Amino acid sequence: MKIGIIVAMDKELHQLRQLFSDGNVRVEKCGIGKVNAALGAQRMINEFHPDCIISSGCAGGNGDDINIQDVVVSAELCYHDVYCGKAIDDTTVYGQVQGLPARYQADPHLLAKANALDCGVKIHPGLIVTGDWFVDSKDKMRDIIGHFPDAKAVDMESCAIAQTCYINKVPFISFRVISDMPLHDTDASQYHNFWDTVADHSFQVTKTFVESL
């Protein structure tokens, strides 16, 4: 089985590449944001032809049951910064690209494998929302949660990779380590502290998941 793993940043790439030596697992950095994520996913598909793609990285968390270092796995994904309006199609909802799903569903087999993991880290299946915005204020997070109260994580890449995989018919799932809780943070201090003090083993869940496939 050929598995593609996509991350956004060098520090994530460094950690994950240390965990995999199998030639059937390729870890690539796409860069930050939706366009970079989509381009990186398409490049992975064109060049590596993976049987599935995993997005791995960190995210802001939401919910009383979510804590820093927990992992949110994408049961479904959508955009928090997309609105196509109602002038042409009044069935398109906030967060949906017109003509595409309102929410992208994780591959059922991959999601079942993720939910069955026992690796000492709390894993939460749920909605991941994506947008081109680093959420460093409580007001911005409140705005996002106002549209998507069931969101468990907010990132900048996962849904763009999901859309690319959907178009290419490649099974997809995202694992996001919670680096900060924007509704309980000021100026992203938790995020910076995450990378300074607790990030070293945060991607072991992705390794355990790949080993279960």
Secondary structure, DSSP 4 states (H G I P E B T S, - for coil): --EEEEESSHHHHHHHHTT---TTEEEEE--SSHHHHHHHHHHHHHHH--SEEEEEEEEEE-STT--TT-EEEEEEEEESS----SSS-TTPPTT--TTS-SSEEPPHHHHHHHHT--SSS-EEEEEEEE-S----SHHHHHHHHHH-TTEEEEESSHHHHHHHHHHHT--EEEEEEEEE-GGG-STTHHHHHIIIII-TTTTHHHHHHHHH-
